[in-house]
Amino acid sequence: MNVPSRSNTTWTLPIYVTEANKAALGALTLSFVGIIYFLSNHLNLLAPRLLEMTALDQAVPFLPWTIWVYHSDIPMFIVAYALCRNLVIANKYLYTFLMIHLFSNVVFILWPTTFPRELFPLDPQAMDSATYHFFDYFRRAESPVNCFPSLHVSSVFVTALVFWGNSRWKTLLFMIWAIAISFSTLTTKQHYFADILGGLFVAVIFYRLFFHQLNYAVTEKTAPEWV
């Protein structure tokens, strides 16, 4: 059995995910990041600032139906985590997922940004009833802050990179999904283009750190072959 190689760094992180607790830890992590996002989204210590719209921001049309794509991120996380059969990779995924949320929420608190959603009102006559009510619910539930860096973008691209070098079809599937979600952040007028770039930067940095720089307390029991 091939145990994933580890770097020469002196830091070694413990392996928490096992076959017995995988589902529970995944649910706990997803719930925790949801709570801290909700808190930073509604408890602004500083006045959020608008960012300057680029030509691309202005050129991308407002497509309300893409809210379904935008909010397919949580199903994406669940499906990817369920397909992650290698327990070491599953641990790396949870560590990375958790840390990008902690880091991004600190940025949201220290340097809050907002998007002028009032420039793109929802017209119930211009969309089907389900899309209108779904979109309207999330606009009322979430304030238009927590823009930079985009957690949507960083989260979905880290998810796509989980399978890099291990499964070509999974990598392709989740990369296409991640690109679609990232583009939907513009078409739903939830984010600026700069937010996407910031999210990509965060994804790459934390992916490199937790997938390639840090050691893990790996044993053959916690490192089954990819299937």
Summary of the structure (lengths in Angstrom):
residues: 227
radius of gyration: 18.6
end to end distance: 12.5
largest distance: 59.9
contacts: 670
relative contact order: 0.22
helix: 61%
strand: 4%
